[in-house]
Amino acid sequence: MFNFFEEIKKNLPQDLLLTSYNLVNLSGKLLYVEGHKGLTTLSKECIAFKVKGGRIVVEGKDMILIELTQDTMKISGQISKVEAF
């Protein structure tokens, strides 16, 4: 399977690499997450999850958790805000 972040890491200096979590927001319609540590909130307006060193809150409309594995997830919907705490 193609790993987007591994391909990017091959071309970046070591000090720029993110090692705790990675997020990709595709046009405000799909959020791909690597490195989550578990869900804390799940609703159509808010999905929140733990990451190493904090928490991420995703807000929007008609949001659906379309895929969840041990450390990755995909969220779809009308994503209006992604905040790290």
N, CA, C and O atoms as a Maestro MAE file, in Angstrom:
{
 s_m_m2io_version
 :::
 2.0.0
}

f_m_ct {
 s_m_title
 :::
 protein
 m_atom[340] {
  # First column is atom index #
  i_m_mmod_type
  r_m_x_coord
  r_m_y_coord
  r_m_z_coord
  i_m_residue_number
  s_m_chain_name
  s_m_pdb_residue_name
  s_m_pdb_atom_name
  i_m_atomic_number
  :::
  1 25 0.835 -1.181 0.000 1 A "MET " " N  " 7
  2 3 0.000 0.000 0.000 1 A "MET " " CA " 6
  3 2 0.880 1.244 0.000 1 A "MET " " C  " 6
  4 15 1.879 1.304 0.716 1 A "MET " " O  " 8
  5 25 0.509 2.226 -0.797 2 A "PHE " " N  " 7
  6 3 1.221 3.497 -0.878 2 A "PHE " " CA " 6
  7 2 1.043 4.258 0.430 2 A "PHE " " C  " 6
  8 15 -0.079 4.384 0.922 2 A "PHE " " O  " 8
  9 25 2.119 4.761 0.993 3 A "ASN " " N  " 7
  10 3 2.061 5.550 2.217 3 A "ASN " " CA " 6
  11 2 2.483 6.974 1.886 3 A "ASN " " C  " 6
  12 15 3.666 7.251 1.690 3 A "ASN " " O  " 8
  13 25 1.515 7.864 1.827 4 A "PHE " " N  " 7
  14 3 1.727 9.264 1.472 4 A "PHE " " CA " 6
  15 2 2.814 9.915 2.316 4 A "PHE " " C  " 6
  16 15 3.704 10.571 1.775 4 A "PHE " " O  " 8
  17 25 2.756 9.747 3.624 5 A "PHE " " N  " 7
  18 3 3.700 10.418 4.507 5 A "PHE " " CA " 6
  19 2 5.110 9.856 4.383 5 A "PHE " " C  " 6
  20 15 6.079 10.607 4.497 5 A "PHE " " O  " 8
  21 25 5.246 8.581 4.159 6 A "GLU " " N  " 7
  22 3 6.574 8.005 3.965 6 A "GLU " " CA " 6
  23 2 7.232 8.563 2.710 6 A "GLU " " C  " 6
  24 15 8.437 8.812 2.701 6 A "GLU " " O  " 8
  25 25 6.457 8.759 1.658 7 A "GLU " " N  " 7
  26 3 6.991 9.343 0.422 7 A "GLU " " CA " 6
  27 2 7.449 10.787 0.649 7 A "GLU " " C  " 6
  28 15 8.500 11.188 0.150 7 A "GLU " " O  " 8
  29 25 6.675 11.559 1.391 8 A "ILE " " N  " 7
  30 3 7.053 12.945 1.687 8 A "ILE " " CA " 6
  31 2 8.314 12.979 2.549 8 A "ILE " " C  " 6
  32 15 9.209 13.788 2.305 8 A "ILE " " O  " 8
  33 25 8.390 12.107 3.552 9 A "LYS " " N  " 7
  34 3 9.532 12.094 4.476 9 A "LYS " " CA " 6
  35 2 10.845 11.798 3.773 9 A "LYS " " C  " 6
  36 15 11.900 12.228 4.240 9 A "LYS " " O  " 8
  37 25 10.807 11.079 2.667 10 A "LYS " " N  " 7
  38 3 12.030 10.759 1.924 10 A "LYS " " CA " 6
  39 2 12.717 12.014 1.407 10 A "LYS " " C  " 6
  40 15 13.934 12.022 1.222 10 A "LYS " " O  " 8
  41 25 11.948 13.080 1.172 11 A "ASN " " N  " 7
  42 3 12.474 14.289 0.555 11 A "ASN " " CA " 6
  43 2 12.627 15.472 1.503 11 A "ASN " " C  " 6
  44 15 12.937 16.576 1.055 11 A "ASN " " O  " 8
  45 25 12.419 15.269 2.801 12 A "LEU " " N  " 7
  46 3 12.518 16.367 3.760 12 A "LEU " " CA " 6
  47 2 13.725 16.199 4.669 12 A "LEU " " C  " 6
  48 15 14.131 15.076 4.965 12 A "LEU " " O  " 8
  49 25 14.300 17.317 5.114 13 A "PRO " " N  " 7
  50 3 15.359 17.235 6.125 13 A "PRO " " CA " 6
  51 2 14.807 16.615 7.414 13 A "PRO " " C  " 6
  52 15 13.641 16.819 7.751 13 A "PRO " " O  " 8
  53 25 15.621 15.882 8.111 14 A "GLN " " N  " 7
  54 3 15.203 15.153 9.310 14 A "GLN " " CA " 6
  55 2 14.553 16.057 10.359 14 A "GLN " " C  " 6
  56 15 13.619 15.629 11.036 14 A "GLN " " O  " 8
  57 25 15.026 17.293 10.508 15 A "ASP " " N  " 7
  58 3 14.492 18.165 11.560 15 A "ASP " " CA " 6
  59 2 13.092 18.718 11.234 15 A "ASP " " C  " 6
  60 15 12.454 19.302 12.110 15 A "ASP " " O  " 8
  61 25 12.613 18.551 10.017 16 A "LEU " " N  " 7
  62 3 11.273 19.018 9.654 16 A "LEU " " CA " 6
  63 2 10.201 17.941 9.784 16 A "LEU " " C  " 6
  64 15 9.013 18.235 9.658 16 A "LEU " " O  " 8
  65 25 10.600 16.722 10.029 17 A "LEU " " N  " 7
  66 3 9.638 15.617 10.037 17 A "LEU " " CA " 6
  67 2 8.746 15.650 11.276 17 A "LEU " " C  " 6
  68 15 9.214 15.867 12.393 17 A "LEU " " O  " 8
  69 25 7.457 15.430 11.052 18 A "LEU " " N  " 7
  70 3 6.505 15.299 12.153 18 A "LEU " " CA " 6
  71 2 6.450 13.837 12.553 18 A "LEU " " C  " 6
  72 15 6.286 12.963 11.702 18 A "LEU " " O  " 8
  73 25 6.584 13.568 13.833 19 A "THR " " N  " 7
  74 3 6.636 12.174 14.264 19 A "THR " " CA " 6
  75 2 5.477 11.764 15.160 19 A "THR " " C  " 6
  76 15 5.319 10.575 15.439 19 A "THR " " O  " 8
  77 25 4.661 12.708 15.620 20 A "SER " " N  " 7
  78 3 3.595 12.315 16.531 20 A "SER " " CA " 6
  79 2 2.271 12.052 15.812 20 A "SER " " C  " 6
  80 15 1.585 11.080 16.130 20 A "SER " " O  " 8
  81 25 1.902 12.896 14.854 21 A "TYR " " N  " 7
  82 3 0.688 12.666 14.077 21 A "TYR " " CA " 6
  83 2 0.774 13.437 12.767 21 A "TYR " " C  " 6
  84 15 1.579 14.357 12.625 21 A "TYR " " O  " 8
  85 25 -0.066 13.050 11.815 22 A "ASN " " N  " 7
  86 3 -0.135 13.708 10.512 22 A "ASN " " CA " 6
  87 2 -1.594 13.853 10.114 22 A "ASN " " C  " 6
  88 15 -2.407 12.958 10.347 22 A "ASN " " O  " 8
  89 25 -1.921 15.011 9.502 23 A "LEU " " N  " 7
  90 3 -3.272 15.282 9.023 23 A "LEU " " CA " 6
  91 2 -3.203 15.757 7.578 23 A "LEU " " C  " 6
  92 15 -2.313 16.524 7.211 23 A "LEU " " O  " 8
  93 25 -4.147 15.298 6.758 24 A "VAL " " N  " 7
  94 3 -4.294 15.813 5.398 24 A "VAL " " CA " 6
  95 2 -5.759 16.162 5.217 24 A "VAL " " C  " 6
  96 15 -6.631 15.301 5.330 24 A "VAL " " O  " 8
  97 25 -6.028 17.443 4.931 25 A "ASN " " N  " 7
  98 3 -7.378 17.918 4.688 25 A "ASN " " CA " 6
  99 2 -7.535 18.091 3.182 25 A "ASN " " C  " 6
  100 15 -6.871 18.932 2.576 25 A "ASN " " O  " 8
  101 25 -8.402 17.304 2.588 26 A "LEU " " N  " 7
  102 3 -8.617 17.353 1.146 26 A "LEU " " CA " 6
  103 2 -9.876 18.151 0.837 26 A "LEU " " C  " 6
  104 15 -10.992 17.646 0.956 26 A "LEU " " O  " 8
  105 25 -9.682 19.400 0.440 27 A "SER " " N  " 7
  106 3 -10.762 20.297 -0.011 27 A "SER " " CA " 6
  107 2 -11.867 20.490 1.022 27 A "SER " " C  " 6
  108 15 -12.999 20.800 0.650 27 A "SER " " O  " 8
  109 25 -11.575 20.317 2.291 28 A "GLY " " N  " 7
  110 3 -12.597 20.496 3.311 28 A "GLY " " CA " 6
  111 2 -13.681 19.445 3.284 28 A "GLY " " C  " 6
  112 15 -14.732 19.615 3.902 28 A "GLY " " O  " 8
  113 25 -13.432 18.345 2.565 29 A "LYS " " N  " 7
  114 3 -14.432 17.271 2.430 29 A "LYS " " CA " 6
  115 2 -13.972 15.943 3.030 29 A "LYS " " C  " 6
  116 15 -14.792 15.089 3.366 29 A "LYS " " O  " 8
  117 25 -12.654 15.777 3.160 30 A "LEU " " N  " 7
  118 3 -12.103 14.529 3.699 30 A "LEU " " CA " 6
  119 2 -10.862 14.851 4.514 30 A "LEU " " C  " 6
  120 15 -9.984 15.579 4.050 30 A "LEU " " O  " 8
  121 25 -10.786 14.318 5.714 31 A "LEU " " N  " 7
  122 3 -9.612 14.483 6.558 31 A "LEU " " CA " 6
  123 2 -9.011 13.103 6.804 31 A "LEU " " C  " 6
  124 15 -9.678 12.206 7.320 31 A "LEU " " O  " 8
  125 25 -7.741 12.946 6.427 32 A "TYR " " N  " 7
  126 3 -7.013 11.699 6.671 32 A "TYR " " CA " 6
  127 2 -6.092 11.945 7.851 32 A "TYR " " C  " 6
  128 15 -5.392 12.956 7.891 32 A "TYR " " O  " 8
  129 25 -6.085 11.026 8.818 33 A "VAL " " N  " 7
  130 3 -5.311 11.175 10.051 33 A "VAL " " CA " 6
  131 2 -4.427 9.953 10.243 33 A "VAL " " C  " 6
  132 15 -4.877 8.817 10.084 33 A "VAL " " O  " 8
  133 25 -3.175 10.193 10.583 34 A "GLU " " N  " 7
  134 3 -2.245 9.136 11.013 34 A "GLU " " CA " 6
  135 2 -1.753 9.483 12.400 34 A "GLU " " C  " 6
  136 15 -1.407 10.635 12.665 34 A "GLU " " O  " 8
  137 25 -1.717 8.513 13.283 35 A "GLY " " N  " 7
  138 3 -1.138 8.704 14.607 35 A "GLY " " CA " 6
  139 2 -2.124 9.056 15.700 35 A "GLY " " C  " 6
  140 15 -1.715 9.555 16.748 35 A "GLY " " O  " 8
  141 25 -3.429 8.810 15.490 36 A "HIS " " N  " 7
  142 3 -4.385 9.093 16.566 36 A "HIS " " CA " 6
  143 2 -4.228 8.063 17.683 36 A "HIS " " C  " 6
  144 15 -3.717 6.962 17.478 36 A "HIS " " O  " 8
  145 25 -4.682 8.455 18.861 37 A "LYS " " N  " 7
  146 3 -4.606 7.592 20.044 37 A "LYS " " CA " 6
  147 2 -5.986 7.274 20.606 37 A "LYS " " C  " 6
  148 15 -6.105 6.834 21.749 37 A "LYS " " O  " 8
  149 25 -7.037 7.496 19.801 38 A "GLY " " N  " 7
  150 3 -8.389 7.154 20.239 38 A "GLY " " CA " 6
  151 2 -9.352 8.311 20.136 38 A "GLY " " C  " 6
  152 15 -8.974 9.471 20.303 38 A "GLY " " O  " 8
  153 25 -10.614 7.982 19.857 39 A "LEU " " N  " 7
  154 3 -11.684 8.974 19.756 39 A "LEU " " CA " 6
  155 2 -12.115 9.467 21.124 39 A "LEU " " C  " 6
  156 15 -12.105 8.709 22.094 39 A "LEU " " O  " 8
  157 25 -12.495 10.739 21.207 40 A "THR " " N  " 7
  158 3 -13.073 11.281 22.439 40 A "THR " " CA " 6
  159 2 -14.480 11.825 22.205 40 A "THR " " C  " 6
  160 15 -15.291 11.861 23.129 40 A "THR " " O  " 8
  161 25 -14.775 12.249 20.969 41 A "THR " " N  " 7
  162 3 -16.096 12.776 20.624 41 A "THR " " CA " 6
  163 2 -16.448 12.313 19.218 41 A "THR " " C  " 6
  164 15 -15.608 12.318 18.318 41 A "THR " " O  " 8
  165 25 -17.717 11.908 19.043 42 A "LEU " " N  " 7
  166 3 -18.169 11.471 17.728 42 A "LEU " " CA " 6
  167 2 -19.615 11.918 17.523 42 A "LEU " " C  " 6
  168 15 -20.539 11.357 18.112 42 A "LEU " " O  " 8
  169 25 -19.800 12.946 16.672 43 A "SER " " N  " 7
  170 3 -21.139 13.402 16.314 43 A "SER " " CA " 6
  171 2 -21.091 13.927 14.884 43 A "SER " " C  " 6
  172 15 -20.022 13.979 14.276 43 A "SER " " O  " 8
  173 25 -22.238 14.314 14.346 44 A "LYS " " N  " 7
  174 3 -22.286 14.843 12.981 44 A "LYS " " CA " 6
  175 2 -21.660 16.228 12.872 44 A "LYS " " C  " 6
  176 15 -21.335 16.674 11.772 44 A "LYS " " O  " 8
  177 25 -21.484 16.920 14.014 45 A "GLU " " N  " 7
  178 3 -20.907 18.259 14.015 45 A "GLU " " CA " 6
  179 2 -19.493 18.311 14.574 45 A "GLU " " C  " 6
  180 15 -18.783 19.289 14.340 45 A "GLU " " O  " 8
  181 25 -19.064 17.291 15.305 46 A "CYS " " N  " 7
  182 3 -17.750 17.325 15.949 46 A "CYS " " CA " 6
  183 2 -17.184 15.915 16.102 46 A "CYS " " C  " 6
  184 15 -17.843 15.009 16.611 46 A "CYS " " O  " 8
  185 25 -15.950 15.762 15.647 47 A "ILE " " N  " 7
  186 3 -15.207 14.533 15.891 47 A "ILE " " CA " 6
  187 2 -13.888 14.956 16.519 47 A "ILE " " C  " 6
  188 15 -13.152 15.763 15.952 47 A "ILE " " O  " 8
  189 25 -13.593 14.409 17.688 48 A "ALA " " N  " 7
  190 3 -12.359 14.752 18.398 48 A "ALA " " CA " 6
  191 2 -11.622 13.470 18.743 48 A "ALA " " C  " 6
  192 15 -12.225 12.420 18.961 48 A "ALA " " O  " 8
  193 25 -10.294 13.586 18.785 49 A "PHE " " N  " 7
  194 3 -9.476 12.420 19.083 49 A "PHE " " CA " 6
  195 2 -8.171 12.852 19.738 49 A "PHE " " C  " 6
  196 15 -7.721 13.989 19.596 49 A "PHE " " O  " 8
  197 25 -7.582 11.906 20.459 50 A "LYS " " N  " 7
  198 3 -6.307 12.148 21.125 50 A "LYS " " CA " 6
  199 2 -5.160 11.884 20.159 50 A "LYS " " C  " 6
  200 15 -5.240 11.013 19.293 50 A "LYS " " O  " 8
  201 25 -4.087 12.660 20.328 51 A "VAL " " N  " 7
  202 3 -2.828 12.447 19.631 51 A "VAL " " CA " 6
  203 2 -1.716 12.597 20.668 51 A "VAL " " C  " 6
  204 15 -1.947 13.113 21.761 51 A "VAL " " O  " 8
  205 25 -0.531 12.152 20.328 52 A "LYS " " N  " 7
  206 3 0.594 12.297 21.237 52 A "LYS " " CA " 6
  207 2 0.786 13.778 21.558 52 A "LYS " " C  " 6
  208 15 1.021 14.587 20.661 52 A "LYS " " O  " 8
  209 25 0.687 14.121 22.815 53 A "GLY " " N  " 7
  210 3 0.888 15.500 23.245 53 A "GLY " " CA " 6
  211 2 -0.336 16.381 23.184 53 A "GLY " " C  " 6
  212 15 -0.217 17.586 23.404 53 A "GLY " " O  " 8
  213 25 -1.519 15.836 22.893 54 A "GLY " " N  " 7
  214 3 -2.693 16.700 22.861 54 A "GLY " " CA " 6
  215 2 -3.937 16.065 22.297 54 A "GLY " " C  " 6
  216 15 -4.156 14.858 22.401 54 A "GLY " " O  " 8
  217 25 -4.746 16.917 21.694 55 A "ARG " " N  " 7
  218 3 -6.060 16.512 21.193 55 A "ARG " " CA " 6
  219 2 -6.370 17.331 19.947 55 A "ARG " " C  " 6
  220 15 -5.991 18.500 19.864 55 A "ARG " " O  " 8
  221 25 -7.056 16.729 18.974 56 A "ILE " " N  " 7
  222 3 -7.489 17.398 17.756 56 A "ILE " " CA " 6
  223 2 -9.015 17.418 17.750 56 A "ILE " " C  " 6
  224 15 -9.656 16.404 18.026 56 A "ILE " " O  " 8
  225 25 -9.593 18.575 17.436 57 A "VAL " " N  " 7
  226 3 -11.047 18.724 17.330 57 A "VAL " " CA " 6
  227 2 -11.366 19.140 15.893 57 A "VAL " " C  " 6
  228 15 -10.823 20.120 15.382 57 A "VAL " " O  " 8
  229 25 -12.251 18.385 15.254 58 A "VAL " " N  " 7
  230 3 -12.673 18.643 13.876 58 A "VAL " " CA " 6
  231 2 -14.149 19.012 13.935 58 A "VAL " " C  " 6
  232 15 -14.968 18.245 14.441 58 A "VAL " " O  " 8
  233 25 -14.488 20.201 13.411 59 A "GLU " " N  " 7
  234 3 -15.869 20.660 13.418 59 A "GLU " " CA " 6
  235 2 -16.389 20.824 11.998 59 A "GLU " " C  " 6
  236 15 -15.626 21.117 11.078 59 A "GLU " " O  " 8
  237 25 -17.693 20.633 11.827 60 A "GLY " " N  " 7
  238 3 -18.296 20.789 10.510 60 A "GLY " " CA " 6
  239 2 -19.735 20.316 10.495 60 A "GLY " " C  " 6
  240 15 -20.404 20.297 11.528 60 A "GLY " " O  " 8
  241 25 -20.213 19.931 9.307 61 A "LYS " " N  " 7
  242 3 -21.584 19.451 9.130 61 A "LYS " " CA " 6
  243 2 -21.564 18.073 8.480 61 A "LYS " " C  " 6
  244 15 -20.694 17.766 7.666 61 A "LYS " " O  " 8
  245 25 -22.525 17.262 8.851 62 A "ASP " " N  " 7
  246 3 -22.720 15.942 8.241 62 A "ASP " " CA " 6
  247 2 -21.437 15.111 8.229 62 A "ASP " " C  " 6
  248 15 -21.148 14.417 7.254 62 A "ASP " " O  " 8
  249 25 -20.682 15.187 9.305 63 A "MET " " N  " 7
  250 3 -19.419 14.452 9.364 63 A "MET " " CA " 6
  251 2 -19.649 12.985 9.715 63 A "MET " " C  " 6
  252 15 -20.485 12.634 10.548 63 A "MET " " O  " 8
  253 25 -18.869 12.150 9.038 64 A "ILE " " N  " 7
  254 3 -18.964 10.698 9.220 64 A "ILE " " CA " 6
  255 2 -17.552 10.145 9.355 64 A "ILE " " C  " 6
  256 15 -16.657 10.516 8.596 64 A "ILE " " O  " 8
  257 25 -17.362 9.275 10.306 65 A "LEU " " N  " 7
  258 3 -16.110 8.550 10.443 65 A "LEU " " CA " 6
  259 2 -16.201 7.368 9.489 65 A "LEU " " C  " 6
  260 15 -16.887 6.387 9.777 65 A "LEU " " O  " 8
  261 25 -15.507 7.456 8.343 66 A "ILE " " N  " 7
  262 3 -15.685 6.419 7.324 66 A "ILE " " CA " 6
  263 2 -14.675 5.290 7.438 66 A "ILE " " C  " 6
  264 15 -14.880 4.214 6.876 66 A "ILE " " O  " 8
  265 25 -13.592 5.524 8.157 67 A "GLU " " N  " 7
  266 3 -12.611 4.454 8.366 67 A "GLU " " CA " 6
  267 2 -11.875 4.701 9.671 67 A "GLU " " C  " 6
  268 15 -11.506 5.834 9.980 67 A "GLU " " O  " 8
  269 25 -11.664 3.640 10.433 68 A "LEU " " N  " 7
  270 3 -10.944 3.733 11.703 68 A "LEU " " CA " 6
  271 2 -10.101 2.479 11.877 68 A "LEU " " C  " 6
  272 15 -10.622 1.364 11.893 68 A "LEU " " O  " 8
  273 25 -8.790 2.674 12.008 69 A "THR " " N  " 7
  274 3 -7.895 1.567 12.334 69 A "THR " " CA " 6
  275 2 -7.185 1.921 13.639 69 A "THR " " C  " 6
  276 15 -7.515 2.919 14.279 69 A "THR " " O  " 8
  277 25 -6.230 1.116 14.022 70 A "GLN " " N  " 7
  278 3 -5.524 1.332 15.283 70 A "GLN " " CA " 6
  279 2 -4.862 2.712 15.352 70 A "GLN " " C  " 6
  280 15 -4.822 3.315 16.425 70 A "GLN " " O  " 8
  281 25 -4.346 3.221 14.236 71 A "ASP " " N  " 7
  282 3 -3.687 4.529 14.281 71 A "ASP " " CA " 6
  283 2 -4.048 5.473 13.136 71 A "ASP " " C  " 6
  284 15 -3.491 6.568 13.055 71 A "ASP " " O  " 8
  285 25 -4.967 5.078 12.246 72 A "THR " " N  " 7
  286 3 -5.397 5.966 11.164 72 A "THR " " CA " 6
  287 2 -6.916 6.114 11.173 72 A "THR " " C  " 6
  288 15 -7.633 5.282 11.729 72 A "THR " " O  " 8
  289 25 -7.391 7.190 10.544 73 A "MET " " N  " 7
  290 3 -8.836 7.360 10.370 73 A "MET " " CA " 6
  291 2 -9.088 8.281 9.187 73 A "MET " " C  " 6
  292 15 -8.225 9.064 8.789 73 A "MET " " O  " 8
  293 25 -10.295 8.168 8.635 74 A "LYS " " N  " 7
  294 3 -10.760 9.066 7.583 74 A "LYS " " CA " 6
  295 2 -12.099 9.617 8.025 74 A "LYS " " C  " 6
  296 15 -12.990 8.879 8.447 74 A "LYS " " O  " 8
  297 25 -12.221 10.941 7.919 75 A "ILE " " N  " 7
  298 3 -13.447 11.644 8.278 75 A "ILE " " CA " 6
  299 2 -13.952 12.361 7.037 75 A "ILE " " C  " 6
  300 15 -13.189 13.060 6.371 75 A "ILE " " O  " 8
  301 25 -15.240 12.193 6.716 76 A "SER " " N  " 7
  302 3 -15.801 12.916 5.573 76 A "SER " " CA " 6
  303 2 -16.915 13.829 6.060 76 A "SER " " C  " 6
  304 15 -17.466 13.637 7.144 76 A "SER " " O  " 8
  305 25 -17.237 14.823 5.245 77 A "GLY " " N  " 7
  306 3 -18.283 15.787 5.566 77 A "GLY " " CA " 6
  307 2 -17.881 17.168 5.094 77 A "GLY " " C  " 6
  308 15 -16.971 17.314 4.277 77 A "GLY " " O  " 8
  309 25 -18.554 18.178 5.605 78 A "GLN " " N  " 7
  310 3 -18.210 19.571 5.313 78 A "GLN " " CA " 6
  311 2 -17.370 20.088 6.470 78 A "GLN " " C  " 6
  312 15 -17.907 20.625 7.439 78 A "GLN " " O  " 8
  313 25 -16.069 19.929 6.375 79 A "ILE " " N  " 7
  314 3 -15.160 20.273 7.471 79 A "ILE " " CA " 6
  315 2 -14.913 21.777 7.469 79 A "ILE " " C  " 6
  316 15 -14.434 22.335 6.482 79 A "ILE " " O  " 8
  317 25 -15.242 22.424 8.577 80 A "SER " " N  " 7
  318 3 -15.081 23.870 8.665 80 A "SER " " CA " 6
  319 2 -13.896 24.282 9.537 80 A "SER " " C  " 6
  320 15 -13.354 25.373 9.365 80 A "SER " " O  " 8
  321 25 -13.490 23.420 10.471 81 A "LYS " " N  " 7
  322 3 -12.394 23.790 11.368 81 A "LYS " " CA " 6
  323 2 -11.682 22.554 11.891 81 A "LYS " " C  " 6
  324 15 -12.312 21.551 12.227 81 A "LYS " " O  " 8
  325 25 -10.348 22.643 11.954 82 A "VAL " " N  " 7
  326 3 -9.518 21.598 12.568 82 A "VAL " " CA " 6
  327 2 -8.598 22.323 13.535 82 A "VAL " " C  " 6
  328 15 -7.808 23.173 13.126 82 A "VAL " " O  " 8
  329 25 -8.699 21.988 14.829 83 A "GLU " " N  " 7
  330 3 -7.899 22.663 15.853 83 A "GLU " " CA " 6
  331 2 -7.133 21.655 16.686 83 A "GLU " " C  " 6
  332 15 -7.638 20.580 17.010 83 A "GLU " " O  " 8
  333 25 -5.903 22.017 17.028 84 A "ALA " " N  " 7
  334 3 -5.074 21.186 17.909 84 A "ALA " " CA " 6
  335 2 -4.989 21.863 19.270 84 A "ALA " " C  " 6
  336 15 -4.811 23.078 19.362 84 A "ALA " " O  " 8
  337 25 -5.117 21.074 20.312 85 A "PHE " " N  " 7
  338 3 -5.007 21.567 21.702 85 A "PHE " " CA " 6
  339 2 -3.936 20.812 22.437 85 A "PHE " " C  " 6
  340 15 -3.691 21.076 23.614 85 A "PHE " " O  " 8
  :::
 }
 m_bond[339] {
  # First column is bond index #
  i_m_from
  i_m_to
  i_m_order
  :::
  1 1 2 1
  2 2 3 1
  3 3 4 2
  4 3 5 1
  5 5 6 1
  6 6 7 1
  7 7 8 2
  8 7 9 1
  9 9 10 1
  10 10 11 1
  11 11 12 2
  12 11 13 1
  13 13 14 1
  14 14 15 1
  15 15 16 2
  16 15 17 1
  17 17 18 1
  18 18 19 1
  19 19 20 2
  20 19 21 1
  21 21 22 1
  22 22 23 1
  23 23 24 2
  24 23 25 1
  25 25 26 1
  26 26 27 1
  27 27 28 2
  28 27 29 1
  29 29 30 1
  30 30 31 1
  31 31 32 2
  32 31 33 1
  33 33 34 1
  34 34 35 1
  35 35 36 2
  36 35 37 1
  37 37 38 1
  38 38 39 1
  39 39 40 2
  40 39 41 1
  41 41 42 1
  42 42 43 1
  43 43 44 2
  44 43 45 1
  45 45 46 1
  46 46 47 1
  47 47 48 2
  48 47 49 1
  49 49 50 1
  50 50 51 1
  51 51 52 2
  52 51 53 1
  53 53 54 1
  54 54 55 1
  55 55 56 2
  56 55 57 1
  57 57 58 1
  58 58 59 1
  59 59 60 2
  60 59 61 1
  61 61 62 1
  62 62 63 1
  63 63 64 2
  64 63 65 1
  65 65 66 1
  66 66 67 1
  67 67 68 2
  68 67 69 1
  69 69 70 1
  70 70 71 1
  71 71 72 2
  72 71 73 1
  73 73 74 1
  74 74 75 1
  75 75 76 2
  76 75 77 1
  77 77 78 1
  78 78 79 1
  79 79 80 2
  80 79 81 1
  81 81 82 1
  82 82 83 1
  83 83 84 2
  84 83 85 1
  85 85 86 1
  86 86 87 1
  87 87 88 2
  88 87 89 1
  89 89 90 1
  90 90 91 1
  91 91 92 2
  92 91 93 1
  93 93 94 1
  94 94 95 1
  95 95 96 2
  96 95 97 1
  97 97 98 1
  98 98 99 1
  99 99 100 2
  100 99 101 1
  101 101 102 1
  102 102 103 1
  103 103 104 2
  104 103 105 1
  105 105 106 1
  106 106 107 1
  107 107 108 2
  108 107 109 1
  109 109 110 1
  110 110 111 1
  111 111 112 2
  112 111 113 1
  113 113 114 1
  114 114 115 1
  115 115 116 2
  116 115 117 1
  117 117 118 1
  118 118 119 1
  119 119 120 2
  120 119 121 1
  121 121 122 1
  122 122 123 1
  123 123 124 2
  124 123 125 1
  125 125 126 1
  126 126 127 1
  127 127 128 2
  128 127 129 1
  129 129 130 1
  130 130 131 1
  131 131 132 2
  132 131 133 1
  133 133 134 1
  134 134 135 1
  135 135 136 2
  136 135 137 1
  137 137 138 1
  138 138 139 1
  139 139 140 2
  140 139 141 1
  141 141 142 1
  142 142 143 1
  143 143 144 2
  144 143 145 1
  145 145 146 1
  146 146 147 1
  147 147 148 2
  148 147 149 1
  149 149 150 1
  150 150 151 1
  151 151 152 2
  152 151 153 1
  153 153 154 1
  154 154 155 1
  155 155 156 2
  156 155 157 1
  157 157 158 1
  158 158 159 1
  159 159 160 2
  160 159 161 1
  161 161 162 1
  162 162 163 1
  163 163 164 2
  164 163 165 1
  165 165 166 1
  166 166 167 1
  167 167 168 2
  168 167 169 1
  169 169 170 1
  170 170 171 1
  171 171 172 2
  172 171 173 1
  173 173 174 1
  174 174 175 1
  175 175 176 2
  176 175 177 1
  177 177 178 1
  178 178 179 1
  179 179 180 2
  180 179 181 1
  181 181 182 1
  182 182 183 1
  183 183 184 2
  184 183 185 1
  185 185 186 1
  186 186 187 1
  187 187 188 2
  188 187 189 1
  189 189 190 1
  190 190 191 1
  191 191 192 2
  192 191 193 1
  193 193 194 1
  194 194 195 1
  195 195 196 2
  196 195 197 1
  197 197 198 1
  198 198 199 1
  199 199 200 2
  200 199 201 1
  201 201 202 1
  202 202 203 1
  203 203 204 2
  204 203 205 1
  205 205 206 1
  206 206 207 1
  207 207 208 2
  208 207 209 1
  209 209 210 1
  210 210 211 1
  211 211 212 2
  212 211 213 1
  213 213 214 1
  214 214 215 1
  215 215 216 2
  216 215 217 1
  217 217 218 1
  218 218 219 1
  219 219 220 2
  220 219 221 1
  221 221 222 1
  222 222 223 1
  223 223 224 2
  224 223 225 1
  225 225 226 1
  226 226 227 1
  227 227 228 2
  228 227 229 1
  229 229 230 1
  230 230 231 1
  231 231 232 2
  232 231 233 1
  233 233 234 1
  234 234 235 1
  235 235 236 2
  236 235 237 1
  237 237 238 1
  238 238 239 1
  239 239 240 2
  240 239 241 1
  241 241 242 1
  242 242 243 1
  243 243 244 2
  244 243 245 1
  245 245 246 1
  246 246 247 1
  247 247 248 2
  248 247 249 1
  249 249 250 1
  250 250 251 1
  251 251 252 2
  252 251 253 1
  253 253 254 1
  254 254 255 1
  255 255 256 2
  256 255 257 1
  257 257 258 1
  258 258 259 1
  259 259 260 2
  260 259 261 1
  261 261 262 1
  262 262 263 1
  263 263 264 2
  264 263 265 1
  265 265 266 1
  266 266 267 1
  267 267 268 2
  268 267 269 1
  269 269 270 1
  270 270 271 1
  271 271 272 2
  272 271 273 1
  273 273 274 1
  274 274 275 1
  275 275 276 2
  276 275 277 1
  277 277 278 1
  278 278 279 1
  279 279 280 2
  280 279 281 1
  281 281 282 1
  282 282 283 1
  283 283 284 2
  284 283 285 1
  285 285 286 1
  286 286 287 1
  287 287 288 2
  288 287 289 1
  289 289 290 1
  290 290 291 1
  291 291 292 2
  292 291 293 1
  293 293 294 1
  294 294 295 1
  295 295 296 2
  296 295 297 1
  297 297 298 1
  298 298 299 1
  299 299 300 2
  300 299 301 1
  301 301 302 1
  302 302 303 1
  303 303 304 2
  304 303 305 1
  305 305 306 1
  306 306 307 1
  307 307 308 2
  308 307 309 1
  309 309 310 1
  310 310 311 1
  311 311 312 2
  312 311 313 1
  313 313 314 1
  314 314 315 1
  315 315 316 2
  316 315 317 1
  317 317 318 1
  318 318 319 1
  319 319 320 2
  320 319 321 1
  321 321 322 1
  322 322 323 1
  323 323 324 2
  324 323 325 1
  325 325 326 1
  326 326 327 1
  327 327 328 2
  328 327 329 1
  329 329 330 1
  330 330 331 1
  331 331 332 2
  332 331 333 1
  333 333 334 1
  334 334 335 1
  335 335 336 2
  336 335 337 1
  337 337 338 1
  338 338 339 1
  339 339 340 2
  :::
 }
}
